[in-house]
Amino acid sequence: MALPTSAFVLRRPTPPRAGVTVEVYPSTVLGLRVEIQAATANTTQSSKWASVAILPPTSAAAMRFTIRGLESSRSMYIRARHPAQPGYSAGPFTAVINAKPKLAPDIQRPRLPQLTFKATLDEPGVKDLYDNGTVSAAFTIDWANGHRQKVTLAASSLTCTFKNPIAGAKNTLLLMQDVTGSRLLPVFDASVLWPGGTAPVLSTGGGLTDELGFVAQTSPTLRYYGSTVALGYLQPTPSVNGAPGVTGISVANTAHTINEPAAVTAGDLLLMFVAWSASPGTVTTPSGWTSDGTTSIMSVFHKVSDGTEGGGTVGVTTQNAVKAAAQVYRIQTWFGAVAGVTVALGGGSGTSADPSSVTPSWGADRDLWFAGVAVTANPTITDPANYGTFQQTDDGSVAVRLRTGRRTLYATTEDPAAFTWTGTQTWTAVTVSIRPPG
């Protein structure tokens, strides 16, 4: 955790040089460079700021540097930051300070009168968020655990208490909605002040995250100056890229050639659904693929792409000669390992197929979910609510129909509604959950 950084304006009307001497206290991460920038006006336009020094890495508690300038009544504006360097992203700028150039002593002189301005120079992205987990009762944020923290809200208007403030530090608190969502802002004590006296309104959707900032003042009175930094961060979610490879096989056989997507990239997830016109018997898992199960009229497989499958085919062998309808999806922005896929299959006979409920082992996340059905013949199918982008593939001889749809949902459990049709048919329904990146 970075300690507050002070930038001191040091002035003394004695020779040998004219300028503004600044003293910078870097973060507690030692050995990082510090950049000092100057401008003739206080502006947010980066082009107006000139880099006047890159102070080398040091283990010293403070670094001094004189910015030379003509002695005049015109102010210089100064700010500092950690620039990007190996292993670290660029840190934020301190607040801007200003001073008029004076005849300044040599920077090595030890006793200097000081006019001080305190500002925070954070270490550049070296610490992860401190996660306080999920809360459903009053909770405490201890800033000694880090000035970037996160909490997941499982109830509304919970009492939140801050402790161990770091003077001058700009603290970040991420408030994430649980799977239920619509949790109201926690209740803070009177030390927390909001612009205009109005507290922010949080995002409502399950899994959405809002970022609040709190600048700590410890003297003479404890204050936290609260602000809304950003609202509605979305968790990353897997996505289907391009059209699936589709195949209809209208002549019963034991060797089935299934089309793959037209283009793939190494690391993509390939998800294959195959609907059979009758019981396939033993189904041989293709080389490099993982079997997610086979029922009387459906098999599901997945694999991590090696990048060579685009526009190609995969062979699936069955014990019995059957017709088939198949789809192979290409999915990106996912967990990246076969453990990031959960599949549930179930079958029966009738006029509806209810896909199974699935509770992935990884818990609540913004997953990509598939609901699908294989049904003998080719009835007109009514789809479950909340799913879309349906893909329908037939074998080509009215023997079997495959239909799949998908949705994105932040949840711990998903139970799709039923597919329905007219007339009794043999069916298999499938539910698939695909995990986002870790």
C-alpha positions in Angstrom: 0.0 0.0 0.0 1.4 3.4 -1.0 2.0 6.0 1.6 0.7 9.5 0.9 3.2 11.4 -1.2 4.1 15.0 -0.5 5.2 17.5 -3.1 6.9 20.4 -1.3 7.5 23.8 -3.0 10.8 25.1 -1.5 11.7 28.7 -1.9 14.5 30.9 -0.6 15.6 34.3 -2.0 19.3 33.5 -2.1 21.5 32.4 -5.0 22.7 30.5 -6.9 19.8 29.7 -9.3 16.3 30.7 -10.2 13.6 28.2 -10.3 11.1 26.1 -8.3 12.5 23.2 -6.2 10.1 20.4 -5.6 10.5 17.6 -3.1 8.7 14.3 -4.0 8.0 11.5 -1.6 7.6 8.3 -3.8 5.4 5.4 -2.9 6.5 2.6 -0.6 7.4 0.6 -3.6 11.1 1.5 -3.8 13.2 1.6 -6.9 10.6 3.2 -9.2 11.3 6.2 -11.4 9.3 9.5 -10.9 8.4 11.9 -13.7 7.9 15.6 -13.0 5.9 17.7 -15.5 5.5 21.4 -15.7 3.1 23.8 -17.6 2.4 27.5 -17.8 -1.3 27.0 -17.1 -3.3 24.5 -15.1 -5.0 22.4 -17.8 -6.3 18.9 -18.5 -4.7 18.9 -22.0 -1.8 16.6 -21.8 -0.1 18.3 -24.8 0.3 21.5 -22.6 2.5 19.6 -20.1 6.2 19.1 -20.6 8.2 16.4 -18.9 11.0 18.3 -17.1 12.6 15.4 -15.3 12.6 11.6 -14.9 14.1 11.1 -11.5 16.0 7.8 -11.3 15.1 4.9 -9.1 16.0 5.4 -5.5 15.5 4.0 -2.1 15.5 7.4 -0.5 12.5 8.7 1.4 12.5 11.9 -0.7 13.8 13.2 -4.0 14.5 16.9 -4.8 14.7 18.5 -8.1 14.9 22.2 -9.2 12.8 23.2 -12.2 14.7 26.1 -13.7 12.9 29.2 -14.9 13.1 33.0 -15.1 12.4 34.8 -11.9 9.0 36.4 -12.6 5.5 37.0 -11.3 4.2 34.2 -13.6 3.4 30.9 -11.9 4.6 27.5 -12.9 2.3 24.5 -12.6 3.8 21.2 -11.5 2.6 17.6 -11.2 4.3 14.2 -10.7 3.6 10.5 -11.3 5.3 7.2 -11.7 5.7 6.6 -15.4 5.2 3.2 -17.0 8.2 1.0 -16.4 8.9 -2.8 -16.6 6.3 -4.6 -14.6 4.3 -1.5 -13.7 1.7 0.5 -15.5 1.7 4.3 -15.3 0.5 5.7 -12.0 -2.0 8.7 -11.6 -0.7 12.2 -11.4 -0.6 14.1 -8.1 -2.8 17.1 -7.7 -1.3 20.1 -9.4 0.7 22.6 -7.4 1.9 26.0 -8.5 4.7 28.4 -7.5 6.5 31.4 -8.9 10.2 30.9 -9.8 12.5 32.4 -7.2 16.3 32.5 -6.7 16.6 29.0 -5.2 19.5 27.4 -3.3 21.4 24.5 -4.6 19.3 21.3 -4.4 21.9 19.7 -2.1 21.5 22.4 0.6 19.9 20.6 3.6 18.1 23.4 5.5 15.4 25.0 3.3 12.3 26.9 4.3 9.3 25.0 3.0 5.8 25.9 1.7 4.1 22.5 1.5 1.3 21.0 -0.6 0.4 17.4 0.1 -0.7 15.1 -2.7 -0.8 11.4 -3.3 1.5 9.6 -5.7 0.2 6.1 -5.9 2.4 3.1 -6.8 1.4 2.1 -10.4 -0.8 -0.9 -10.3 1.3 -3.2 -8.2 -1.4 -4.5 -5.9 -4.5 -6.4 -6.6 -7.8 -5.4 -5.1 -8.5 -6.5 -1.6 -11.7 -8.5 -1.8 -13.9 -8.3 1.3 -16.2 -11.0 -0.1 -20.0 -11.0 0.0 -21.8 -9.2 2.8 -25.4 -9.4 4.0 -25.0 -7.5 7.3 -23.1 -4.5 8.6 -19.5 -4.5 7.5 -16.2 -2.7 7.9 -13.7 -1.6 5.3 -10.2 -1.5 6.8 -8.0 0.7 4.6 -5.0 -1.0 6.2 -5.8 -3.8 3.9 -5.2 -1.6 0.9 -6.6 1.5 -0.6 -8.3 -0.4 -3.5 -11.0 -2.7 -2.1 -14.1 -4.6 -3.3 -17.2 -5.9 -1.7 -20.2 -7.8 -3.1 -23.6 -6.7 -1.8 -26.2 -9.3 -0.8 -28.6 -6.9 0.9 -29.6 -3.3 0.7 -28.6 -0.3 2.8 -26.1 -2.1 4.9 -24.1 -0.1 7.5 -20.6 0.4 6.3 -17.8 1.6 8.6 -14.3 2.8 7.5 -11.3 2.3 9.7 -7.5 3.1 9.6 -7.7 5.9 7.1 -4.5 7.0 5.4 -4.2 10.7 5.3 -4.5 12.2 1.9 -5.0 8.8 0.2 -7.5 8.4 -2.5 -9.3 5.2 -1.7 -11.3 3.1 -4.2 -14.2 1.0 -3.2 -15.9 -1.3 -5.8 -19.5 -2.3 -4.9 -20.7 -5.3 -6.9 -24.3 -6.5 -7.1 -24.9 -10.2 -6.2 -27.0 -12.4 -8.5 -30.2 -10.9 -7.2 -29.2 -7.3 -7.9 -30.9 -4.0 -7.1 -29.0 -3.7 -3.8 -29.1 -0.1 -2.5 -26.0 1.9 -1.5 -24.6 1.1 2.0 -25.2 3.6 4.7 -22.0 5.5 5.7 -21.5 7.6 8.8 -21.4 11.4 8.9 -17.6 11.5 8.1 -18.4 10.6 4.4 -19.4 13.6 2.4 -20.9 13.6 -1.1 -20.9 16.4 -3.8 -23.9 18.5 -3.2 -24.9 16.3 -0.2 -26.3 13.7 -2.6 -25.1 10.1 -2.4 -24.9 8.1 -5.7 -27.5 5.6 -6.9 -26.0 2.2 -7.6 -26.5 0.1 -10.7 -29.1 -2.6 -10.3 -28.3 -5.5 -12.6 -26.9 -8.7 -11.1 -23.1 -8.7 -11.4 -22.7 -5.0 -12.2 -20.0 -3.2 -10.4 -19.8 0.5 -9.4 -16.6 2.3 -8.5 -16.6 4.9 -5.7 -13.7 7.1 -4.6 -13.0 8.4 -1.1 -10.2 10.9 -0.4 -9.3 10.7 3.3 -8.7 13.8 5.5 -7.6 12.9 9.0 -6.9 16.4 10.5 -8.3 18.5 12.0 -11.5 16.4 11.5 -11.9 13.0 9.9 -13.5 13.4 6.6 -13.9 11.2 3.5 -14.7 13.1 0.3 -16.8 10.6 -1.7 -17.3 10.7 -5.4 -18.6 8.4 -8.2 -15.8 7.3 -10.4 -17.7 4.9 -12.7 -21.0 3.0 -12.8 -22.0 -0.3 -14.3 -18.8 -2.2 -15.0 -19.7 -5.5 -16.7 -17.9 -8.7 -15.9 -16.3 -10.2 -19.1 -18.4 -12.9 -20.7 -17.8 -15.6 -23.4 -19.2 -14.8 -26.8 -19.9 -16.8 -30.0 -17.7 -15.6 -32.9 -19.2 -16.1 -36.3 -21.6 -18.7 -37.6 -21.4 -22.3 -36.4 -20.3 -25.0 -38.6 -23.5 -26.9 -39.5 -24.0 -30.4 -41.0 -27.0 -32.4 -42.1 -26.5 -36.2 -42.8 -29.5 -37.7 -44.5 -28.1 -41.2 -45.2 -27.7 -43.5 -42.2 -24.1 -44.4 -41.6 -21.6 -45.1 -38.8 -18.9 -42.6 -40.0 -20.0 -39.0 -39.8 -18.1 -36.0 -41.1 -19.0 -32.8 -39.2 -18.2 -29.4 -40.5 -16.3 -27.0 -38.2 -16.5 -23.2 -38.2 -15.0 -21.3 -41.1 -12.3 -19.6 -39.0 -10.8 -20.3 -35.6 -8.0 -19.0 -33.4 -5.9 -21.1 -31.1 -7.4 -21.0 -27.7 -11.0 -20.7 -28.9 -13.6 -23.1 -27.4 -15.2 -25.4 -29.9 -18.6 -26.7 -28.8 -20.2 -29.5 -30.8 -23.8 -30.7 -30.6 -24.8 -33.8 -32.7 -28.4 -35.0 -32.9 -29.0 -38.6 -33.9 -32.1 -40.0 -35.7 -32.0 -43.0 -33.5 -29.9 -44.6 -30.8 -26.2 -44.3 -32.0 -25.0 -47.1 -29.7 -21.4 -46.5 -28.6 -20.1 -43.1 -29.8 -16.3 -42.8 -30.2 -15.0 -39.4 -29.0 -12.9 -37.7 -31.7 -9.2 -37.3 -31.1 -8.5 -34.1 -29.1 -12.1 -33.6 -28.0 -13.7 -34.1 -24.6 -17.1 -36.0 -24.4 -19.8 -34.3 -22.4 -22.1 -37.3 -22.7 -24.4 -39.2 -25.1 -28.1 -40.0 -24.7 -30.5 -41.9 -27.0 -30.4 -39.1 -29.7 -27.7 -36.6 -28.8 -24.0 -36.3 -28.2 -22.0 -33.2 -27.0 -18.3 -32.6 -27.2 -15.9 -29.7 -26.7 -12.2 -28.9 -27.1 -9.7 -26.1 -26.9 -8.8 -25.1 -30.5 -5.2 -25.5 -31.6 -5.9 -23.0 -34.4 -6.0 -25.5 -37.3 -9.6 -26.4 -37.3 -11.0 -23.5 -39.3 -12.9 -24.6 -42.4 -12.1 -28.2 -41.6 -14.1 -31.2 -40.5 -14.1 -33.6 -37.6 -15.1 -37.3 -37.8 -17.5 -38.9 -35.3 -18.0 -42.7 -35.3 -21.1 -44.4 -34.0 -21.8 -48.1 -33.4 -25.1 -48.0 -35.2 -25.9 -46.6 -38.6 -27.8 -43.3 -38.0 -28.6 -40.0 -39.6 -27.4 -36.8 -38.0 -27.7 -33.0 -37.6 -24.8 -31.2 -36.1 -23.6 -27.7 -35.0 -20.1 -26.7 -34.0 -19.7 -23.3 -32.3 -16.6 -21.1 -31.9 -16.5 -19.3 -28.6 -14.0 -16.7 -27.4 -13.3 -14.7 -24.2 -13.7 -17.8 -22.0 -11.9 -19.5 -19.2 -9.5 -21.2 -21.6 -9.5 -24.8 -20.2 -11.9 -27.7 -20.5 -12.8 -27.3 -16.8 -14.6 -24.1 -17.8 -17.5 -26.0 -19.4 -20.4 -27.7 -17.6 -23.0 -29.8 -19.6 -26.2 -31.5 -18.5 -28.2 -33.9 -20.8 -31.6 -35.4 -20.2 -34.1 -37.2 -22.5 -37.6 -38.6 -22.8 -40.6 -38.7 -25.0 -43.5 -36.3 -25.4 -44.4 -32.8 -26.6 -41.9 -30.8 -24.5 -38.3 -31.0 -23.5 -37.2 -29.2 -20.3 -33.4 -28.7 -20.2 -31.8 -29.6 -16.8 -30.9 -27.0 -14.2 -27.1 -26.5 -14.0 -25.0 -25.1 -11.1 -21.4 -24.7 -12.2 -18.7 -25.5 -9.7 -17.1 -22.1 -10.1 -20.0 -20.2 -8.5 -21.6 -17.0 -9.7 -20.2 -15.5 -12.8 -21.3 -13.8 -16.1 -21.5 -17.1 -18.0 -22.6 -17.9 -21.5 -25.5 -20.4 -21.4 -26.8 -22.7 -24.1 -30.2 -24.4 -24.1 -30.8 -27.0 -26.9 -33.0 -29.8 -28.0 -32.7 -32.8 -30.4 -36.1 -34.1 -31.4 -37.1 -36.8 -33.9 -38.8 -35.7 -37.1 -39.1 -32.0 -37.7 -41.9 -30.4 -35.6 -42.2 -26.7 -35.2 -40.5 -25.9 -31.9 -41.4 -23.1 -29.5 -38.4 -21.8 -27.7 -37.8 -21.1 -24.0 -38.1 -17.5 -22.8 -34.9 -15.4 -22.2 -32.9 -17.3 -24.9 -32.2 -16.0 -28.4 -30.0 -16.3 -31.5 -31.4 -19.8 -32.2 -29.8 -22.1 -34.7 -31.8 -24.9 -36.2 -30.3 -27.7 -38.2 -32.1 -30.8 -39.8 -30.6 -34.0 -41.1 -32.3 -33.4 -44.5 -34.7 -36.3 -44.4 -37.2 -35.4 -41.7 -35.5 -37.8 -39.3 -34.1 -35.5 -36.6 -34.0 -31.8 -35.8 -31.4 -29.9 -33.7 -32.2 -26.5 -32.2 -29.9 -24.4 -29.9 -30.1 -20.9 -28.4 -28.1 -18.9 -26.0 -28.0 -16.1 -23.4 -25.6 -14.3 -21.1 -26.5 -14.4 -17.4 -24.7 -13.6 -14.1 -25.9 -16.4 -11.9 -25.0 -19.4 -9.7 -27.7 -21.6 -11.2 -29.6 -21.6 -14.4 -32.7 -23.6 -15.2 -34.0 -22.9 -18.8 -37.7 -23.2 -19.5 -39.0 -26.0 -21.8 -39.0 -26.3 -25.6 -42.4 -27.4 -26.8 -44.0 -28.8 -30.0 -47.1 -30.6 -31.2 -47.1 -34.4 -31.4 -45.2 -36.9 -29.3 -41.5 -37.3 -30.3 -38.4 -38.7 -28.7 -36.2 -35.9 -27.4 -33.0 -35.0 -25.6 -32.5 -31.5 -24.0 -29.1 -30.0 -23.1 -28.0 -27.1 -20.9 -24.4 -25.8 -21.2 -22.6 -23.2 -19.0 -19.3 -21.6 -20.2 -17.2 -19.8 -17.8 -15.7 -16.4 -18.4 -11.9 -15.6 -18.1 -10.6 -16.0 -14.6 
